[in-house]
Amino acid sequence: MWISKKELLALSQGIRGSLDGQPFDPRDNKEGAFSILKNDLYSLAHSRQEQRNVLEEDKERMAKYLSDISHQLKTPVSSILLMTELMTDAPGETQREFLLNIKKEVRHMEWLVATLLKMARLDSSAASFKTEEITVGSLLREALESLEIILDIRNQTLRLVGDMTLSCDKKWTTEAMINLLKNASECSKENSEILVNCGENPLYFWISVTDTGEGLKKEQIPRLFCRFEGSQKENGFGIGLPLALSIMRAQNGDIEVSPGGNGSGATFIMKFYK
């Protein structure tokens, strides 16, 4: 088999260009060892370009997360700095009030950063899921450990209707349930009862959380799961519900919303497909 110097030079230039990210397609659809080599070189260059694209996407995703964290931390940090400056000349009672507000802002910041890091792990497929058999009652008890203070302040209670066993990741599913219950608490009236139900059908197991609010408009539902957009509540960051949805989808599940209204609250349904 004879290969011209011109062909070898063209192939060499193409390979060098591909290393710099330039398009490279030496395939000629001919027979012979040289054509096979060209096809293999194309496959190698294409694979390298895909890897470069993935790395670029990861870099852009990380930049976005850093931007999100920076943007969301600006308000509480500014608030803390202002209260710190005002405390110097403030009377004792006002100083105590400032200290309580600073503590509250720090807790919000801690929760925000932790939640964003969890979302980053899910988006980058770095989170590991371990499926095990667990009851809905056990998941609810785990979630309540993080919500007792919130519920106590608003004098709210939870009621579980029935119970069942399902297969899921205990840690991550508890995290999703915490965010749905926290949302239900914020939407519900004080001195009210949040209802948790569960069941199954031929397609999936489900857990529902129903609040005692005024319900949702249908046009509101899609934005509930848009990061930093869905929250209309005081001190809300708009990432709790998106995190819950990411957790469910990472387990081949989903979250459905029934808007309620006319005297009934909204219902969020966690679906665990069989």
VENLINQUI-V585658 format. One record per backbone hydrogen bond with DSSP energy under -0.5 kcal/mol. CO is the residue of the C=O (numbers start at 1). NH is the residue of the N-H. Records with the same first field share a line. If there is no record, write none. Layout:
BEGIN
CO->NH, NH
END
This chain:
BEGIN
4->8
5->9
6->10
7->11
8->12
9->13
10->14
11->15
12->16
13->17
14->18
15->19
16->20
17->20, 22
18->21
32->36
33->37
34->38
35->39
36->40
37->41
38->42
39->43
40->44
41->45
42->46
43->47
44->48
45->49
46->50
47->51
48->52
49->53
50->54
51->55
52->56
53->57
54->58
55->59
56->60
57->61
58->62
59->63
60->64
61->65
62->66
63->67
64->68
65->69
66->70
67->71
68->72
69->73
70->74
71->74, 75
72->76
73->77
74->78
75->79
76->80
77->81
78->82
79->83
80->84
81->85
82->86
83->87
84->88
85->88
86->89
87->90
91->95
92->96
93->97
94->98
95->99
96->100
97->101
98->102
99->103
100->104
101->105
102->106
103->107
104->108
105->109
106->110
107->111
108->112
109->113
110->114
111->115
112->116
113->117
114->118
115->119
116->120
117->121
118->122
119->123
120->124
121->126, 127
122->125
129->131
130->170
132->168
134->166
135->139
136->140
137->141
138->142
139->143
140->144
141->145
142->145
143->146
144->147, 148
147->151
148->152
149->153
150->154
151->156
152->155
154->191
157->194
159->161, 196
160->162
161->198
164->136
166->134, 168
168->132, 170
169->173
170->174
171->175
172->176
173->177
174->178
175->179
176->180
177->181
178->182
179->183
180->184
181->185
182->186
183->187
184->188
189->192
192->157
194->159
195->210
196->161
197->208
199->206
203->274
204->201
205->272
206->199
207->270
208->197
209->268
210->195
211->265
217->220, 221
218->221, 222
220->223, 224
221->224, 225
222->225
223->226
225->227
226->229, 230
233->236
238->228, 229
239->243
240->244
241->245
242->246
243->247
244->248
245->249
246->250
247->251
248->251, 253
249->252
252->273
254->271
256->269
257->259
258->267
259->216
261->264
264->261
266->211
267->258, 269
268->209, 270
269->256, 271
270->207
271->254, 273
272->205
END
